[in-house]
């Protein structure tokens, strides 16, 4: 809607009168933004250490306030500015502030700012490497809600004592642990490459030196903390360092290396410069090599090919090489995989493994192998060729056995057109006899249903008591030629 000139004049007059009235009414306060509300009017930091407390509740946000640190939830900002007088590390913090704050550091002029570092939280803290003569602008803004009671501090901090290879921190004894601060660490020229550092080599690092007085032993090194990695080197200067082991935190496992007597090993730990997640280092003696031994099948026979393997849950043990002595005079050379062996005779054998980890730890373990061959079989299955409804006929199963006296069960079933239905079961002791068999006698009476079917098939199943199993089960089940069954009164051929 368009307003007339007279109407717009009345509105302007009413607005002015309302504002004037507000100024005249006692007790009405009008807060103003902080003096450093804008990039062009920062609080100048002239000396370190510096600390300031102010209320940023009324701070406003400029349209060109940088948002690279936190692209949303920014609620007003205040600015501080400092020109570094020397190369080194500066640490800014909002420690002891009431609300959560967004703290970001920039260099450059308005409209052309370059982000240096940032942090968020009620104790937002960031550390960065400053260059002498460079001016740094610090923006502190509210997070999600308008600002409040702000405590801002800026100071210089010393570099990590073991930032350089030449100042590597000694590892006096094992186990050893440390919590390096990568916010005050840097990349040193000529630092060696690491096969476990996937963010390039220009990452902050600190150094540790472990001299092994002897004897030779295996040592592990590991880090915790996202983005961290540990690498181990030998030799005495940066240009000639040679990597012997490494691992990154993404693997969740330590790295292991063989420490020779009288040799110093240099441990480099790398991590994220923002320091948002603490990083820890642990150097310790490697655990004893203790693989698990696996044998399959568990109860072998002379007809089985037995598989042997040794495995470890510990990644530093892999790939593990194992040599085998099977206990019967046969052996297998060192390998990293599974080996197989067949025993010629029943007996109890002691299989021995000699395992070696990549870093040189060794162990000898034994595994008892019991070879027992149970071998029974159905030698003969006799059923009548024909029968008549109501006839009771003899059915027999002859069982052979040549090795051990067995308790065997024969299950007799008939097929009723849908499934096998058990019609008899008999358990007998079967001695081990090279040439003789044991007869399992059954008697079966043919029913009207059998006569209606016309033919009935019988099945004999030979079973041994659990946990004994037969070595060759192909002859443990036999289905006989079907018996012809006629109705009562019909003539059948006698058998």
Residue pairs with C-beta under 8 A, 6 or more apart in sequence:
3 11
22 28
31 57
31 58
32 58
33 58
33 59
33 60
33 76
34 54
34 55
34 56
34 58
34 59
34 78
35 41
35 43
36 42
36 43
36 54
36 78
36 79
36 80
37 59
37 60
37 76
37 77
37 78
37 79
38 62
38 79
39 62
39 64
39 65
39 79
39 110
39 137
39 139
40 110
41 79
42 79
42 80
42 81
42 137
42 138
43 52
43 78
43 79
43 80
43 81
44 80
44 81
44 82
45 80
45 81
45 82
45 154
48 82
48 90
48 154
48 155
48 156
49 153
49 154
49 155
49 156
50 82
50 153
50 154
50 155
51 151
51 152
51 153
51 154
52 80
52 150
52 151
52 152
52 153
53 149
53 150
53 151
53 152
54 78
54 150
54 152
55 147
55 148
55 149
55 150
56 76
56 78
56 140
56 142
56 146
56 147
56 148
56 150
57 146
57 147
57 148
58 76
58 146
59 75
59 76
59 77
59 78
59 141
59 142
59 146
59 147
60 76
60 77
61 74
61 75
61 76
61 77
61 141
62 77
64 110
64 111
65 74
65 77
65 139
65 141
66 104
66 106
66 113
66 115
66 139
67 74
68 104
68 115
68 118
69 102
69 103
69 104
69 115
69 118
69 120
70 102
70 104
70 118
70 120
70 141
70 143
73 143
73 144
74 102
74 141
74 142
74 143
75 141
75 142
75 143
75 144
75 145
75 146
75 147
76 141
76 142
76 146
76 147
77 139
77 140
77 141
77 142
78 139
78 140
78 141
78 147
78 150
79 137
79 138
79 139
79 140
80 137
80 138
80 140
80 152
80 154
81 135
81 136
81 137
81 138
82 90
82 135
82 136
82 138
82 154
83 133
83 134
83 135
83 136
84 90
84 130
84 131
84 132
84 133
84 134
84 135
84 136
85 132
86 132
86 156
87 129
87 130
87 131
87 132
88 129
88 130
88 156
88 157
88 158
88 159
89 127
89 128
89 129
89 130
89 156
89 157
89 158
89 159
89 183
89 184
90 127
90 128
90 130
90 136
90 154
90 155
90 156
90 157
91 125
91 126
91 127
91 154
91 155
91 156
91 157
91 183
92 103
92 105
92 125
92 126
92 127
92 138
92 152
92 153
92 154
93 103
93 123
93 124
93 125
93 126
93 152
93 153
93 154
94 101
94 103
94 121
94 122
94 123
94 124
94 125
94 140
94 150
94 151
94 152
95 123
95 125
95 151
95 153
96 123
96 151
97 122
97 123
97 124
97 148
97 149
97 150
97 151
97 152
98 122
98 148
98 149
98 150
99 122
99 142
99 143
99 145
99 147
99 148
99 149
100 120
100 121
100 122
100 124
100 142
100 143
100 144
101 120
101 121
101 122
101 124
101 140
101 141
101 142
101 143
101 147
101 150
102 118
102 120
102 124
102 139
102 140
102 141
102 142
102 143
103 118
103 119
103 120
103 124
103 125
103 126
103 138
103 139
103 140
104 115
104 117
104 118
104 138
104 139
105 115
105 116
105 117
105 118
105 126
105 128
105 136
105 137
105 138
106 113
106 114
106 115
106 116
106 136
106 137
106 138
106 139
107 113
107 114
107 116
107 134
107 135
107 136
107 137
108 114
113 137
116 128
116 136
117 126
117 127
117 128
117 274
118 126
119 125
119 126
119 274
119 276
120 143
121 143
126 183
126 274
127 157
127 183
127 184
127 275
128 183
129 186
130 136
138 152
138 154
140 147
140 150
140 152
141 147
142 148
157 184
158 184
159 184
159 185
159 186
160 180
160 181
160 182
160 184
160 185
160 206
161 167
161 169
162 168
162 169
162 180
162 206
162 207
162 208
163 184
163 185
163 186
163 188
163 205
163 206
163 207
164 188
164 207
165 188
165 191
165 207
165 237
165 238
165 266
165 268
167 207
168 207
168 208
168 209
168 266
169 178
169 206
169 207
169 208
169 209
170 208
170 209
170 211
171 208
171 209
171 210
171 211
171 267
171 283
174 210
174 219
174 283
174 284
174 285
175 282
175 283
175 284
175 285
176 208
176 210
176 281
176 282
176 283
176 284
177 280
177 281
177 282
177 283
178 208
178 269
178 280
178 281
179 278
179 279
179 280
179 281
180 206
180 269
180 271
180 279
180 281
181 275
182 204
182 205
182 206
182 270
182 271
182 272
182 273
182 275
182 279
183 204
183 273
183 274
183 275
185 204
185 205
185 206
185 271
185 273
186 204
186 205
187 201
187 202
187 203
187 204
187 205
188 205
188 238
190 238
190 239
191 201
191 205
191 238
191 268
192 231
192 233
192 238
192 241
192 242
192 243
192 268
193 201
193 243
194 201
194 229
194 231
194 243
194 246
194 268
194 270
195 231
195 243
195 246
196 229
196 230
196 231
196 246
196 247
196 248
196 255
197 203
197 229
197 231
197 246
197 248
197 270
198 248
199 227
203 270
203 271
203 272
203 273
204 270
204 271
204 272
204 273
205 268
205 269
205 270
206 268
206 269
207 266
207 267
207 268
207 269
208 266
208 267
208 268
208 269
208 281
208 283
209 264
209 265
209 266
209 267
210 219
210 259
210 264
210 265
210 266
210 267
210 283
211 263
211 264
211 265
212 219
212 259
212 260
212 261
212 262
212 263
212 264
212 265
213 261
213 262
214 261
214 262
215 261
216 258
216 259
216 260
216 261
216 360
217 258
217 259
217 285
217 286
218 256
218 257
218 258
218 259
218 285
218 286
218 357
218 359
218 360
218 361
219 256
219 257
219 258
219 259
219 265
219 283
219 284
219 285
219 286
220 254
220 255
220 256
220 282
220 283
220 284
220 285
220 286
220 287
220 316
221 230
221 232
221 245
221 247
221 254
221 255
221 257
221 267
221 281
221 282
221 283
222 230
222 247
222 253
222 254
222 255
222 281
222 282
223 229
223 230
223 247
223 248
223 249
223 269
223 271
223 279
223 280
223 281
223 282
224 249
224 279
224 280
225 249
225 271
225 277
225 278
225 279
225 280
226 249
226 272
226 277
227 249
227 271
227 272
227 277
228 248
228 249
228 269
228 270
228 271
228 272
228 279
229 246
229 247
229 248
229 249
229 269
229 270
229 271
230 246
230 247
230 255
230 267
230 268
230 269
230 270
230 281
231 243
231 245
231 246
231 267
231 268
231 270
232 243
232 244
232 245
232 246
232 255
232 257
232 265
232 266
232 267
232 268
233 241
233 242
233 243
233 244
233 265
233 266
233 267
233 268
234 241
234 242
234 244
234 263
234 264
234 265
234 266
235 241
235 242
236 264
241 266
244 257
244 265
245 255
245 256
245 257
245 359
246 255
247 253
247 254
247 255
251 315
253 314
253 315
253 316
254 282
254 316
255 316
256 286
256 316
256 357
256 358
256 359
256 361
257 265
257 359
258 359
258 360
259 265
267 281
267 283
269 279
269 281
271 279
272 279
286 316
286 359
286 361
287 314
288 361
288 363
289 312
289 317
289 320
289 355
289 356
289 357
289 361
289 362
289 363
290 312
290 363
291 310
291 311
291 312
291 317
291 320
291 322
291 353
291 355
291 363
291 365
292 310
292 311
292 312
293 308
293 309
293 310
293 351
293 353
293 365
293 367
294 307
294 308
294 309
294 310
294 311
295 306
295 307
295 308
295 351
295 367
295 369
296 306
296 307
297 304
297 306
299 370
299 372
299 467
299 469
300 306
300 343
300 369
300 370
300 371
301 346
301 371
301 372
301 373
301 374
301 375
301 471
302 342
302 343
302 344
302 345
302 346
302 371
302 373
302 471
303 373
303 471
303 472
304 342
304 471
305 340
305 341
305 342
306 340
306 341
306 342
306 343
306 369
307 338
307 339
307 340
308 324
308 326
308 332
308 338
308 339
308 340
308 341
308 351
308 353
308 367
309 337
309 338
309 339
310 320
310 322
310 353
310 355
310 365
311 320
312 318
312 320
316 357
316 358
316 359
317 357
317 358
317 361
318 357
318 358
319 336
319 358
320 336
320 355
320 356
320 357
320 358
321 334
321 335
321 336
321 355
321 356
322 334
322 335
322 336
322 339
322 353
322 354
322 355
322 356
323 331
323 332
323 333
323 334
323 335
323 353
323 354
324 331
324 332
324 339
324 341
324 351
324 352
324 353
324 354
325 331
325 351
325 352
325 353
325 354
326 332
326 341
326 343
326 349
326 351
326 369
327 349
327 350
327 351
327 352
327 369
328 343
328 344
328 345
328 347
328 349
330 341
332 339
332 341
334 354
334 356
343 349
343 369
343 371
345 371
346 371
346 372
346 373
346 403
347 371
348 368
348 369
348 370
348 371
349 368
349 369
349 370
349 371
350 366
350 367
350 368
350 369
351 366
351 367
351 368
351 369
352 364
352 365
352 366
352 367
353 364
353 365
353 366
353 367
354 362
354 363
354 364
355 362
355 363
355 364
355 365
356 362
372 404
373 403
373 471
374 403
374 404
374 406
374 464
374 468
374 469
374 470
374 471
375 401
375 402
375 403
375 470
375 471
375 472
376 399
376 400
376 401
376 406
376 408
376 430
376 462
376 464
376 470
376 476
377 399
377 400
377 401
377 462
377 470
377 472
377 475
377 476
378 397
378 398
378 399
378 400
378 410
378 460
378 462
378 475
378 476
378 477
378 478
379 398
379 399
379 400
379 437
380 396
380 397
380 398
380 437
381 396
381 397
381 398
381 458
381 460
381 478
381 480
382 394
382 395
382 396
382 397
382 398
382 480
383 393
383 395
383 458
383 480
383 481
383 483
384 393
384 394
384 395
384 483
384 495
385 481
385 483
385 484
385 493
385 495
386 483
386 484
386 485
386 486
386 492
386 493
386 495
387 393
387 446
387 450
387 483
387 484
387 485
387 486
387 492
388 446
388 451
388 485
388 486
388 487
388 488
388 489
388 490
388 492
389 446
389 447
389 448
389 450
389 451
389 485
389 486
389 487
389 488
390 445
390 446
390 488
391 445
391 446
392 443
392 444
392 445
392 446
393 443
393 444
393 445
393 446
393 483
394 441
394 442
394 443
395 412
395 424
395 441
395 442
395 443
395 444
395 458
396 439
396 440
396 441
396 442
397 410
397 412
397 439
397 440
397 442
397 460
397 462
397 478
398 437
398 438
398 439
398 440
399 408
399 410
399 428
399 430
399 437
399 438
399 439
399 440
399 462
400 433
400 437
401 408
401 430
401 431
401 432
401 433
401 438
402 432
402 433
402 434
403 432
404 432
405 429
405 430
405 431
405 432
406 429
406 430
406 432
406 464
406 468
407 427
407 428
407 429
407 430
407 464
407 465
408 427
408 428
408 429
408 430
408 438
408 462
408 463
408 464
409 425
409 426
409 427
409 462
409 463
409 464
409 465
410 425
410 426
410 427
410 428
410 440
410 460
410 461
410 462
410 463
411 422
411 424
411 425
411 460
411 461
411 463
412 422
412 423
412 424
412 425
412 426
412 442
412 444
412 458
412 459
412 460
413 420
413 421
413 422
413 423
413 458
413 459
413 461
414 420
414 421
414 423
414 444
414 450
414 456
414 457
414 458
414 459
415 421
415 456
415 457
415 458
415 459
416 449
416 453
417 453
420 459
423 444
424 442
424 444
426 440
426 441
426 442
428 438
428 440
429 438
430 438
431 438
444 458
446 456
446 483
446 485
448 487
450 456
450 485
451 485
451 486
451 487
451 488
453 485
454 484
454 485
455 482
455 483
455 484
455 485
456 482
456 483
456 485
457 479
457 480
457 481
457 482
457 483
458 479
458 480
458 483
459 477
459 478
459 479
459 480
460 477
460 478
460 480
461 476
461 477
462 470
462 475
462 476
462 477
463 476
464 470
470 476
484 492
486 492
